[in-house]
Amino acid sequence: MRTARFLVTLFACLVVALGAVSAASAGSTKLLTKAEYQQLQLAQKRIRSLESSDARSFEKANAVCTRMHDVSPLITAVRDGCLDLIRLGGDDSKLNARATHCGIDPPSEAAILTCLVPAVESYYSDAEAFYRAESYVDRLATRRGFDRSCVAVIGDSADNIAAEGRLAGDLRAAVQALKNQNSQALETLSNQLQADIKAIKPGPSSLSLCPHA
């Protein structure tokens, strides 16, 4: 049962590793409009407020996303990515609850692994959605002509997006390994997941990196 316990502990670290959400917008090429810039400022202010108080409050974190106005295609994409990240964060408590349920009088480690499948499937689905959302934001911002430092403020860095893609892929593999009762594969994937999480670093947040009206 060591493998099952290690997986639960590892997945529980995802919310902390991913950290706070970045928020931004779009409009004319290489220049944030006044409305877009204001949306970004407000989102960052709300994020800082969460970090200094109850950063784990789902309702407060969700409000950071839902209060963003769809002033342009890019900010709509960022808002969607923000919501995807909040959903991904919610998977932590779901997995813990599932693990507790699975651990009540388990007949075997195999039974625990099978029981964990739905929760890890949910984690994979949300991680994949977040990766796709961040990738889309990156494409939109790049098409706008912003340089990489600004794109990282608007969405995420290229390295982080790559790590988020690997994370989603490894979670998908973990689902299959759980279904196949493949403990050896799970041990290998646990190390890969740790590496994926560690590779996700805090990015730049200064709006001075993005020209604006």
Secondary structure, 3 states (H helix, E strand, C coil): CHHHHHHHHHHHCHHHHHCCCCCCCCCCCCCECHHHHHHHHHHHHHHHHHHHCCCCCHHHHHHHHHCCCCCCHHHHHHHHHHHHHHHHHHHHHHHHHHHHHHCCCCCCHHHHHHHHHHHHHHHHHHHHHHHHHHHHHHHHHHHHCCCHHHHHHHCCCHHHHHHHHHHHHHHHHHHHHHHCCCHHHHHHHHHHHHHHHHHCCCCCCCHHHCCEC
